Each structure stands twice: as structure tokens, then as C-alpha cells.
Amino acid sequence: VQLQASGGGLVQAGDSLNLSCAASGRTLSSYSMGWFRQAPGKGRAFIATISKTGVGTLYADSVKGRFTISRDNAKNTVYLQMTSLLAEDTAVYYCAASQASYVRPSHYNYWGQGTQVTVSS
């Protein structure tokens, strides 16, 4: 499966931003999906994951209550709604696909190219 993340940009603290991850090559419903981010000089960090059907979700403590992961299998797309953005949310955001809802990046087989989110304070 090929993944294409989009929707990043430059926003101010407190703003909202919606990211999308479009899949091609294979139906998205075959995979659990995750969002990760990588800030400069840091490793790739787990943000959220969603089960194949969309029933189960899990979030990192740092984004819980501010970010929402969702999916539309009919559109082969996964979303990340981000609200109340903070300067520390600045990073490159990646979507990834796996056979189950893992939190470790190493458990994900397929990755999108990343989209930059910059939050100015």
C-alpha cells in the first residue's frame, strides 16, 4: 500500500489543522493505521492509532483530548484532526499502516512521506 500524507502547514498556537492520509494500491480497511511525528533532533513519536474498522483508537498522553484520529475506508483515507495546537506540536507528521494497532514505529510496515506542521507561539 502507498500512503500520501497532506494537510500540514504553518499555524499559530491555539489553531486547528486537519491532516489526511490517502492510501492507494490496496484497500485501507486491511490495515490498522497510525500517526507519528518527528521533531528536529528527536526520534519518531507515536501520536495515535486506529483499528481497521475504526472502532478502536489509542492516543499518546501528549495529544489526548486535542487530537482525533478517524478513518473513512470507503475513501481509503485516514484523518488526524488537531486542535489547540501548541508550539511543541511542531514536527513532521507521518501516517503508517500495520496489521494491528501498535504504538511502536518499528511495527508499522508502510509509511507516508510526511507533512510538516509548524506551530508558531
Solvent accessible surface area in square Angstrom, and as a share of the most:
residue,aa,sasa,rsa
1,V,25,0.14
2,Q,114,0.51
3,L,14,0.07
4,Q,107,0.48
5,A,2,0.02
6,S,54,0.35
7,G,39,0.38
8,G,30,0.29
9,G,30,0.29
10,L,130,0.65
11,V,23,0.13
12,Q,124,0.55
13,A,50,0.39
14,G,53,0.51
15,D,61,0.32
16,S,65,0.42
17,L,30,0.15
18,N,94,0.48
19,L,0,0.00
20,S,33,0.22
21,C,0,0.00
22,A,48,0.37
23,A,11,0.09
24,S,59,0.38
25,G,73,0.70
26,R,136,0.50
27,T,67,0.39
28,L,0,0.00
29,S,48,0.31
30,S,30,0.19
31,Y,2,0.01
32,S,3,0.02
33,M,0,0.00
34,G,0,0.00
35,W,0,0.00
36,F,0,0.00
37,R,33,0.12
38,Q,58,0.26
39,A,27,0.21
40,P,119,0.75
41,G,93,0.89
42,K,141,0.60
43,G,54,0.51
44,R,82,0.30
45,A,48,0.37
46,F,37,0.15
47,I,1,0.00
48,A,0,0.00
49,T,1,0.00
50,I,4,0.02
51,S,29,0.19
52,K,71,0.30
53,T,105,0.61
54,G,26,0.25
55,V,135,0.78
56,G,33,0.32
57,T,64,0.37
58,L,89,0.44
59,Y,43,0.16
60,A,20,0.15
61,D,124,0.64
62,S,69,0.45
63,V,1,0.00
64,K,116,0.49
65,G,80,0.77
66,R,40,0.15
67,F,5,0.02
68,T,64,0.37
69,I,5,0.02
70,S,41,0.27
71,R,31,0.11
72,D,44,0.23
73,N,50,0.25
74,A,103,0.80
75,K,141,0.60
76,N,37,0.19
77,T,15,0.09
78,V,1,0.00
79,Y,65,0.25
80,L,0,0.00
81,Q,86,0.38
82,M,0,0.00
83,T,58,0.34
84,S,57,0.37
85,L,0,0.00
86,L,74,0.37
87,A,42,0.32
88,E,126,0.56
89,D,0,0.00
90,T,35,0.21
91,A,1,0.01
92,V,42,0.24
93,Y,0,0.00
94,Y,31,0.12
95,C,0,0.00
96,A,0,0.00
97,A,0,0.00
98,S,1,0.01
99,Q,99,0.44
100,A,39,0.30
101,S,48,0.31
102,Y,84,0.32
103,V,65,0.37
104,R,154,0.56
105,P,45,0.28
106,S,97,0.63
107,H,80,0.36
108,Y,11,0.04
109,N,97,0.50
110,Y,83,0.31
111,W,76,0.26
112,G,7,0.07
113,Q,100,0.44
114,G,12,0.12
115,T,17,0.10
116,Q,87,0.39
117,V,0,0.00
118,T,45,0.26
119,V,7,0.04
120,S,46,0.30
121,S,129,0.83
